[in-house]
Amino acid sequence: MASYLAQRQSVADMSRYLADHNYFSGTGGNIGVRVDTTVMAVTPSATDYYTIRAEDIVLLDLDTLKVIEGEKTPTIEKGLHARMLRVNRNRHASVHTHQPIASAVALLHATLKWPEGSDLQLLGPQIDLVPYRPSGTGMLAKAFEKALKPGTYAYLLASHGVICAGRDLKEAVDMIRRIDAAAAAHLRDLASTRTTLDRHLKSLVTSVLEHAGKMGEAR
Ligand SMILES: [Zn+2]
């Protein structure tokens, strides 16, 4: 009988939710959840989020990354999720996305602040930056390991995307939304101080970012 089916089903359901809300659009994204002390459930690579089933979620050994159960190939970013969860024992779910607004900021190689009044106990002190390395490579996993700090739960991967960890999957997905709000605020600040920006473009950019910010704050 398949193990951890309920947890694997919730990873499958959340993948669909993230795809529906455009966080997993385009080139996708992936999830890693600690389902037991040394077992991590991850999304498979190159699978349609709308047909994904609990059995497609692969179980890995959190330390060795060897497959324990599952027919599919695990996500190429399994090393990122494993490092995130190993360093932060109080976090059980890690989500990686290429969400558009935050990924745009990731192109600028900026570090982001959480909005004023945010719960930093929950979110960590800030959104840190991991230097660029090609996605899915051991080089990226190593760069991430170097940048990882216990207690910092959200990172922009330069010129690539976002990764964050919550105590559970729902909390990690809430963080994904909040990262987009922080990224939108950062870009709005940049647009408002840019004197060379055409005023029509400026008002367009501002309204797009305001909308993105509101989506990020919505619960
Ligand atoms: Zn990626």
Residues whose N, C-alpha, C, O or C-beta is under 5 A from the ligand:
A	BS01	ZN	S135 G161
